[in-house]
Amino acid sequence: MKYEVVIGLEVHVELLTECKLFCSCPNRFASEPNVNTCPVCLGFPGAMPQMNRESLQQALTASVALNCEVALYSYFDRKNYFYPDMPKGYQISQYYIPLGSKGFLEIEDDQGSLKKVGIGRVHMEEDAGKLVHEAGGEAAARSSMVDYNRAGVPLIEIVTEPDLRSSEEARRYLEKLKSIMQYAGVSDCKMEEGSLRCDANVSLRIPGDQAFGIKTELKNMNSFRAVEKSLDHEIKRQVEILNSGEKVATQTLRWDEDKQETIVMRVKLEADDYRCFADPELAPIELTAEEVEQALQNLPEMAEERAHRFVEEYGLPEYDAGVLTASRCMADYFESCLTLYNKPKEVSNWVMGEFSAHLKNAGLEADQAFFRPEDMAELLKMIDEQVISGKIAKKVLDKAFESGKKPRQVVEEEGLLQISDQSELEAIVDQVIAENPDTVESYRGGKSKALGHMVGQVMKATRGKANPQLVNELLVKKIDG
Ligand SMILES: [Zn+2]
């Protein structure tokens, strides 16, 4: 392609706090509509907002985790516009002085080397409410409802420099950002619940050009996959426009997940004018250098450090450590299992393999799974105690995920106990020997593989429940006499 792609991302992240930003209403997802509200977040005249320190602490943690310079003095501005989800007629945000600036995070670029993506600003603001269009009843077709539970929830907006050069880089940036926010304990970053939202600016230019091309803005991308696809779609669209000698129009486009294409929302004639000014009701945000330093010192272990420690402390292969630390809750899950069953490689195999596959199927994160670390430990102990075989253990895990029952209960109810009773197995072994004279011969003739075949026959006859080691011993003893 003869053009260079220039992408910048604006990401809104909801902070994990007990309370909303300027009132003591709970910051909670999926409550009944409008229950988490009060005069402050409903924008009643005369209600006095007051910033809670918890939100500031989280925003500060996010800023230092993203290597930002932190403003010791900043304040909130009013960004004035009208929309029904914003009852005050303005949003409280940080327009003139962001809390964090000049930060960066590192990703792999398209050539596989490490690249710094500049973060221009990290600022605090309040979230808006939510319009509900699919309200039931007769009026549904001609009305919308509004839920103010989200109004006033603390957000940070994280704005990159125009440093990203492809849709893949954009996706990698988002994955890294999500990991950092989760490890820092700042946000759960659940895109499907709206706690991470992303807008993108895209333009093209001839490589070597200093000036940027005309950019368009993309909105409404609700998964990392959607971000990547809509960027690809938009890049292709702009290439076609430029190749035909036309000019790209300054537009805001919306990604339509069903149609898999971008749709024009509005054409921008000039910059939006929000008449921003400092909010006269809120005290300025003041921090000391010591508080910033403390936040830096208190940063929890991030993904790379943790992966490194998994290799050093548990002797795991780097691959395992990378997979397990890809999300914080997975890494936490793994380490919780270890406190109950201290065989790192075994736990790693099961967590990365069967457990992850089930999570993926169910669309769950590790911390949402009913199958808790104690269940995993229980399952692995049963293999060690030869109560079940490894093969049966997979079946037990399937059933446990399906039914929500404990592993030991599944084993008992499904009759999956391993057969370690010699006399019971002997009868089956005898039968297999009698039915396979040729295989017995070739084993005697030195083909050790033949034994495996017969073990398989016994396992099949017992539907996988025979103790394979015992079967092996019995076969050898009987054939070799
Ligand atoms: Zn409130």
Boltz pocket constraint, residues with backbone or C-beta under 6 A from the ligand:
constraints:
  - pocket:
      binder: B
      contacts: [[A, 20], [A, 23], [A, 24], [A, 25], [A, 36], [A, 37], [A, 38], [A, 39], [A, 40], [A, 41], [A, 42], [A, 151], [A, 152]]
      max_distance: 6.0
